[in-house]
Amino acid sequence: MISGPWPVERHRGAASTFHALEVPDPPTTELWWFEVERPSVVLGSTQRPEVVDADAARAGGVEVARRRSGGGAVWLEPGAVLWVDVVLPATAPRWEHDVGRSFAWLGRAWAAVVGELGIPGAVAHEGPLLRRRWSELVCFAGLGPGEVTVDGRKVVGIAQRRTRTAARFQCALLLHWDPAPLLDVLALAADERAQARTDLADVAIGVGPVDGRRVVDLLRTALTASD
């Protein structure tokens, strides 16, 4: 546990274990930093299990997990994604009843973090959900409220799960973007997989290798400054 404003809990293990964590009752503002131990594909709440090629996932040692928020599949791999969840109680001043607008403050904080990492031009998307080809299948193919782009390419993805007492914003900062490992474990025909690799090559961008502790500290600073 890293104490202070926006305290941080650091976890390491299976993606499914982390997604199963429940928000404490009563909730407090806090960050959950999670590091997966092996490659994982996380399905959105409405995706059917059949979108994954179970044999390919098993052969590659890939964990298949499911989150309770919507959207397409997310690829998690050590060194490729920094995963931080932000817990916000419903009693917090930042709470927004409109779900679409509720991402704005967090998106701006993440845009500031990306800028502090030396990458100019990061902006938080403040419009409606943008659906694109493959976005029903692959999360980073689309663009939702609060998500951060650099030159139109997504660098931070955000999903939200709400309860009566809190919101859990699940955030993924891309360190490296390559759609191939995810596509290789999805149940696609060979021609579909080849087309998806071409189409998805430039939809997102990674920030490069980073010190995870520094990123989390930058996010805490950005959140605290706007309190």
Secondary structure, DSSP 8 states (H G I E B T S, - for coil): -B-SSS-EEEEEE-HHHHHT----SS---EEEEEEESS-EEEE-TT--GGGB-HHHHHHTT-EEEE-SS-SSBEEE-TTTEEEEEEEEETTSTT--SSTTGGGHHHHHHHHHHHHHTT-TTEEE--S--B--TTTTTBGGGSB-TT-EEETTEEEEEEEEEE-SSEEEEEEEEES---SHHHHTTB---HHHHHHHHHHHTTSB----S--HHHHHHHHHHHHHHT-
